[in-house]
Amino acid sequence: MTTISPAGSKPAVTKNAAGERIYNFSAGPGCLPEAVLRQIQEDVFNIRGSGIGILEHSHRAKVYDRVLAEAFEDFRKISNLPSNYHVLFMTGGATSQNFLVPANLKPQDQTADYLTTGYWAEKSIEQAKIYGPVHEAYSSKDKMHSCIPTDAQIKYSANPAYVHMCSNNTIFGTEWHQLEGSKNTWRDRVPMTPAGVPIVCDMSSDIYSRPVDFTRYGMVYAGAQKNLGAAGTTVVVIRDDLAAKKVRELPGMLRYETFAKDESRPNTPPVFAIYVCGLVFKWILSQAEGSRHCLDVIHERNIRKAGLVYDLIDKSTFWKGCAEPNARSLMNLTFKTPSPELDEKFCKESAAAGLDGMKGHRSAGGMRASMYNAMPEAGCKALAEFMREFESKNG
Ligand SMILES: Cc1ncc(COP(=O)(O)O)c(C=O)c1O
C-alpha cells in the first residue's frame, strides 16, 4: 500500500512530563481550544453528516453557506455588533491590511496619523507611505516599545483621514489599557482623537481577549491565527461609510466594498480557515457562565492567567519584565533572566518540560509567553511553577 506519511510510519507523540499535550506558548499560530481541534478531526472527513469533508465542499454549496452564515452570525453575537458594521473574511494576513487600509481610506494628498507602539505598527506606517504623506503622532521606538502613550503624549496632524493603532504589541508585550487614576483596570482603551476622525486598529493579537466595543473604532482587523482560528484569513470589522469609501482607482479584489457586497466570497475564499474561525466563535460563545457574558468570563480568566507570571516577576529580583507595568499585555508576556545565557537555558529547559514556544522575537530577545484565550489556566500554572524552580536553581 502507498503511504503519504513522510516517515512512512506514525511518529511517537511528544507529550509533557505529566503525559499530556504540550502547552503551546507560541505567539502565532497559537494554541486552539481542544474542543475545536476534536471537531475539526471529525469534519475533515465528514462535515454535518454530508459524507464530504470541509476541505472538499464547494464554497457555493449549501454546507458552506451555513458554515459561513453561522460564522458571521456568531462573530456579531459575541460583540453585539451593530448593523452598520460589516464583518469581512479577507486574505493576505494582517500584513496586507498595512497597504489595504491607506489604499482604501487615505486620499493621496491627505495625511493619516500613526501611533507606533511596536514592530507591527512600524510595518503599518512603512506601507502607508506608499500612498502619500503620513504623520507619526507618537513613537515608543526610543524606549524599545516598552510603553503605551498617554493622550497628552500624542501629537496629531491637522486633518488626518484616520488614526492607526495596534491594540496589542505581540513582540514587545504591551497593550492599550484603560487607566483609572494610577490603577490599571485592563479594560480596552482607545486614544482621544480629533473629532470625527476614525480609529483603525490592528487587533491581531488581542481581539476577543476582553470585552470590546467596536463602535469606538472605524475599522478593526485581525489575523485569525492567534485568538480567532487558523492562519489563512484576516477578519475585518468596518463601518459601512468606510467600506464604501473610494479615494483612488483600485482592482476590485483590493476593495473592502467588494468583500462587503459579496459576503467575503468574491472568489474561492480560504474555506478551511473561515470554518475554523466559525468553530472558535462558537467556543467563545460557549464560555458564558450563567448571566455572565462570554468575553467577561474569558477576560477574567486571562487576567488570572497573566497574573500568575506577572506576580512572580514583581516579587523577584531574578526575573525582569520588559514592558512597563501599566502597559503590560495580557496576551504576550515578555521577560528576561539576568543574562542572555540564562535566557537561552530557560527556553531550552522549558521546552523540554513541555512548555513550548517561549523564545522571544529576534528583535526583542529574552522570553515571550503567549497566553491566548485557548491557553488553559493549567498551562500558565505550570509555567509559573517552572519559573519558580528555574530561579531557585539558577538565581
Ligand atoms: C499585531 C500583529 N499585527 C500583524 C501581524 C502580522 O500578521 P500576518 O502574519 O497575519 O500578516 C502580527 C503577527 O504576528 C501581529 O501580531
The ligand as an SDF file (V2000), in Angstrom:
LIG
                    3D

 16 16  0  0  0  0  0  0  0  0999 V2000
   -0.2040   42.6970   15.9820 C   0  0  0  0  0  0  0  0  0  0  0  0
    0.1590   41.9920   14.7180 C   0  0  0  0  0  0  0  0  0  0  0  0
   -0.0730   42.5880   13.5320 N   0  0  0  0  0  0  0  0  0  0  0  0
    0.2410   41.9960   12.3780 C   0  0  0  0  0  0  0  0  0  0  0  0
    0.8170   40.7560   12.3470 C   0  0  0  0  0  0  0  0  0  0  0  0
    1.1390   40.1080   11.0160 C   0  0  0  0  0  0  0  0  0  0  0  0
    0.1480   39.1800   10.7570 O   0  0  0  0  0  0  0  0  0  0  0  0
    0.1350   38.2650    9.4580 P   0  0  0  0  0  0  0  0  0  0  0  0
    1.2270   37.2960    9.6240 O   0  0  0  0  0  0  0  0  0  0  0  0
   -1.2470   37.6570    9.5190 O   0  0  0  0  0  0  0  0  0  0  0  0
    0.2990   39.1250    8.2700 O   0  0  0  0  0  0  0  0  0  0  0  0
    1.0700   40.0780   13.5340 C   0  0  0  0  0  0  0  0  0  0  0  0
    1.6850   38.7410   13.5180 C   0  0  0  0  0  0  0  0  0  0  0  0
    2.1410   38.2100   14.4930 O   0  0  0  0  0  0  0  0  0  0  0  0
    0.7320   40.7240   14.7450 C   0  0  0  0  0  0  0  0  0  0  0  0
    0.9810   40.1280   15.9200 O   0  0  0  0  0  0  0  0  0  0  0  0
  1  2  1  0
  2  3  1  0
  2 15  2  0
  3  4  2  0
  4  5  1  0
  5  6  1  0
  5 12  2  0
  6  7  1  0
  7  8  1  0
  8  9  2  0
  8 10  1  0
  8 11  1  0
 12 13  1  0
 12 15  1  0
 13 14  2  0
 15 16  1  0
M  END
$$$$
